[in-house]
Amino acid sequence: MFAVGVQVPGVFPLVERYADGTYTLWLHDTAITSWATVDWEPGRHDYEVVQSGPRSLWNEVEAAWRWWCRHDRPGFDRFGLTVTPSSHTVWLDGPENPVPLRG
């Protein structure tokens, strides 16, 4: 969640769980202009995603998750932060590897 949150700023998840073990995942942006939703069911492998607004939130989050997987699912100990008077950059394993921003 940290790696995705760093890459996709201003997007928040909400999970609605149901008694039968299924759940609905909602993504929304802080501008309240874009959203995405998907229903998860045990045993399924394909899911229909519905999204709307100027940002494709599901696509952004999926790209961030794939980046995290490609980098061997790093934990907090592999991330760092460089702060200057005018900016800040989150990086992986060293300042020469900035974490990409999406959206």
N, C-alpha and C positions, 0 to 999 in steps of 0.2 A: 504494500500500500504506500510506503514511503517513496519508493522509486517512481511509482505511477503519479503520486501527488506532486513530486518535484517537476515532472515532465509536463503535467497537464494542470497548470495552476487555475484556480477559480472553479474547479469542478468537485462536486461532493456526491458521495454515494448514499443511498438510503435503501435498506433492505427490509422488506415486508415478509415475515415468515408466517407459514400456515401450518395448521395442526397435522396435515398429511405429509409434512416433510418438504413440500415444495416452497419456493419463495420467488418473489419478484424483486429484481434489482432495478432501482431508479438511479439515473445520473442526472444532475442538474447543474447549471452554472450560476455563479453569483449574480450575474446580470439578469437572471430569470428570463432569458431569451431562448435558451436551448435546453433540450432534455433528450434522454434515451431511456428505454426500458426493455427488459427481457425477463421471461418467466423461466425458472429452472425447475426441472423435474428429474428425480433420480432415474438413472439408466438411459437417459437421452443423450445423444451426441451432437445433434443439430438443433439450433434454437433460432427463432425468428426475433430479430431486433427491430424495434420501432424507434425512430429518432426524428426530431424536428428542431428547426431553428437555424440560425446562421452558422453555428458550429456543429460538426459531426462528432458529438462527444464519444459515441461508442468507438468510432474509428480512431480517435485520438487515444483513448484509454487502451484499446487493443494494441496499437502501435507501441505505446509505452510498455505494456506488459511483455510484448515480444522482445523489445530491447532488453528488458530485465532478464528474460530467459536466455537470450543470446550471450549475455555476460555472466552466465552461470549463477543466476539468482543471488546477487550479492546482498549481504546483510549490511547493517548500519556501519560496521567497522571498516568497510571499504569506501565509504563516502567521505568527502571533505567539503569544506566551504572556504572560498577566498572572498574577502570583503575589502573593497576600496571605498574611498569617499563618494564615488559616483555609481558603484554597481556592486553586485555580488554574483558569484558563480558557484554552483554545486558541481562537484566533479567526482569521478570514480577512479580510484587507485592513484590519482595524481592530478595536479592542476592542468596537465597537458591533455586530459581526457574529460572535457566538460560534458555534463549530462544534457542531452538535447531538450529543448523546449518545444512543445507542440501546441497547436491551437492559435 
